[in-house]
Amino acid sequence: MQTRRSFLGATAAGAAALAAPAAIGQARPRLVVIGGGAGGATMARYVARDAGGAVDVVLIEPTRTYYTCFFSNLYLGGFRDYDSLGHGYGGLATGGVNVVHDTAAGVDRDARTVRLASGPDIAYDALAVAPGIDFRWDSLPGYGVEHQNAMPHAWKGGSQTQLLKAQLEAMRPGGVFVMIAPPNPYRCPPGPYERVSMAAHLLTQINPTAKIIVLDTKKSFSKQALFSEGWAQHYPGMVDWLPPSITEGVQRIDVAAMTVETGFDSFKADVANVIPAQKAGRIAEAAGLTDDSGFCPIVPATMQSALDENVHVLGDAAIAGDMPKSGFSANSQAKAAAMAVRARLTGSRVFPPRYSNTCWSLIATDDGVKVGARYEATGEKIASVDSFISQTGEDAALRKQTYEESLGWYAGITADMFG
Amino acid sequence: MLRYGVLALSLALPAAAPAPAADPERGAALFSECSGCHMVGDGARHRVGPHLNGVFGRRAAGLDGYTYSKDMIRAGADGLEWTPETLDAYIANPRALVTRTRMSYRGMKDPAERADLLAFLRGYSASPRDIPEAPPTAEPTLPAALAGVAGDRDYGEYLASECVTCHQADGSDAGIPSIVGWPEEDFKAALHGYRAKLRANQAMQLIAATLGDEEIASLATFFATHAQQPAAP
């Protein structure tokens, strides 16, 4: 791993030109945000908007169109078209954010600079790191980054989602779709099971004798009673969920043979969706912000890194206590962080942070469910204080309304992120 | 309906300091405020408002053949059921429970009158004996404290950032209702309705549970003035 010290040595000369951080109160302070997803885009937009030009906001994001991972399962199921998941950064640029389409290659926290892959360094007074997740490619023997086309993970939005959908649509009649569900902690706890639902919805229409096998590393999962009820009701006989007590875990993947070996049996797949174990996006580790878990410890009230007060960590990369890794959570955290960073850079007012999350999942047409919670920042962690979950046996009108609510939420949060 | 009034009266008699019993006959007279739009009793049918036979225990927007407002349909789908408590709140201030209800009635402010009206109406619902009286603690109208709290717009602006994750800031109304440009009193009443769990949506009950009077007032101040400002460039 590259240390920030070695990076400093290599770039000290180059950094000097651009890098001298503005002293607070003397010149316009600069916030640099790495990553333009639910955490980063929201933070950049809020600081630029609310500071009214008093803070220079730079967003570093390699892609020009961001495809949301949330709602990508609905595309898989045929409920959304792909283009509806894509969002550009023009609204942020118009709103005063300097959007730099580049990759953050390194962070020097002592010099307070970010190095771009294209070369230059950008100095910051405050930094927000919101890179989402990366995979632990060593977590499943036989499966590596070179295999993600043969067996897509589709756990980052974009081309992988398209690939998995194409493979499902082309699957032979009566074929077997195998999903390897990830271990905790991972992005979007109900996501794998919503994906199973959406794959089942698709296959019921185009390939009704197909089977879906879920090889799970967990003994239970988010909204389990709701999904189990929905699968039995809408897709009888199609879905088998196998916990580790049955499979004794995945031992090895043979990508060429399209088989997954478990302690119990070998499963032959026609289409395989392999979702590996996860960690914070690479730049967080390169910046020395992660702990042994691979994620970043934070200060609960402000989302500042526990290791560096000049840095905030948002979203999936952070260890956000009881908050799940979700777009909703990242958006919620970004607002608390935006308030804190603006206060630090411009002296604006600070109020108690409010953290909340709701995750909607679609099980079948007009059959939506949700789980949500409120959180408070304690000295120790972001702690859940209250929660709700949809109930089994709810009537169709409520489920339809819950689904429609999720559509409203998608429109709301993407407007909130991208302007 | 008279028989229930007698029953209530006879039950109340032994109490040392009896609460005034609801009087369905007075309720029948008060129903004249409603009868321009609502029918109840034999042969009742929908008019401007839906008929009120069997209203206790019914899901909001639960009758066929009547065109309810979008908000009433949402409230019903969320789980709003007409109970003594929710009817009491609705009659006290219809918009506290269902913001854009078609019921253009400003509300019956006297709790005793509402109790009388409900006593009258429960005579037209099945097994009224099994329908509990509205608890005296029901707090359907805005608490005086909340009505008088001044909002802090800056605080409201931060708090509002939580709302616009779902409620679109441009006032779009697809899937989730619009909340921009509401009069402050409506806004306070709605959040109070969720906090008191009279309104049914789970996500909103959760949000409102941790909003104090000051937070609600600040949000109301922010959203009431928000729509009057030009859209952010």
Chai-1 contact restraints between the chains, C-beta under 6 A:
chainA,res_idxA,chainB,res_idxB,connection_type,confidence,min_distance_angstrom,max_distance_angstrom,comment,restraint_id
A,N331,B,T165,contact,1.0,0.0,6.0,A-B,restraint_1
A,K335,B,S161,contact,1.0,0.0,6.0,A-B,restraint_2
A,M339,B,Y158,contact,1.0,0.0,6.0,A-B,restraint_3
A,R349,B,D154,contact,1.0,0.0,6.0,A-B,restraint_4
A,F351,B,Y155,contact,1.0,0.0,6.0,A-B,restraint_5
A,F351,B,Y158,contact,1.0,0.0,6.0,A-B,restraint_6
A,R354,B,E162,contact,1.0,0.0,6.0,A-B,restraint_7
A,T358,B,A203,contact,1.0,0.0,6.0,A-B,restraint_8
A,G372,B,A203,contact,1.0,0.0,6.0,A-B,restraint_9
A,G372,B,L206,contact,1.0,0.0,6.0,A-B,restraint_10
A,R374,B,L206,contact,1.0,0.0,6.0,A-B,restraint_11
A,R374,B,T210,contact,1.0,0.0,6.0,A-B,restraint_12
A,D386,B,L206,contact,1.0,0.0,6.0,A-B,restraint_13
A,D386,B,A209,contact,1.0,0.0,6.0,A-B,restraint_14
A,F388,B,Q202,contact,1.0,0.0,6.0,A-B,restraint_15
A,F388,B,L206,contact,1.0,0.0,6.0,A-B,restraint_16
A,A397,B,A77,contact,1.0,0.0,6.0,A-B,restraint_17
A,L398,B,A77,contact,1.0,0.0,6.0,A-B,restraint_18
A,Q401,B,A77,contact,1.0,0.0,6.0,A-B,restraint_19
A,E404,B,G175,contact,1.0,0.0,6.0,A-B,restraint_20
A,E405,B,G175,contact,1.0,0.0,6.0,A-B,restraint_21
A,E405,B,I176,contact,1.0,0.0,6.0,A-B,restraint_22
A,L407,B,G175,contact,1.0,0.0,6.0,A-B,restraint_23
A,G408,B,A174,contact,1.0,0.0,6.0,A-B,restraint_24
A,G408,B,G175,contact,1.0,0.0,6.0,A-B,restraint_25
A,G408,B,I176,contact,1.0,0.0,6.0,A-B,restraint_26
A,W409,B,C166,contact,1.0,0.0,6.0,A-B,restraint_27
A,A411,B,Q168,contact,1.0,0.0,6.0,A-B,restraint_28
A,G412,B,T165,contact,1.0,0.0,6.0,A-B,restraint_29
A,G412,B,C166,contact,1.0,0.0,6.0,A-B,restraint_30
A,G412,B,Q168,contact,1.0,0.0,6.0,A-B,restraint_31
A,I413,B,T165,contact,1.0,0.0,6.0,A-B,restraint_32
A,A415,B,Q168,contact,1.0,0.0,6.0,A-B,restraint_33
A,D416,B,V164,contact,1.0,0.0,6.0,A-B,restraint_34
A,D416,B,T165,contact,1.0,0.0,6.0,A-B,restraint_35
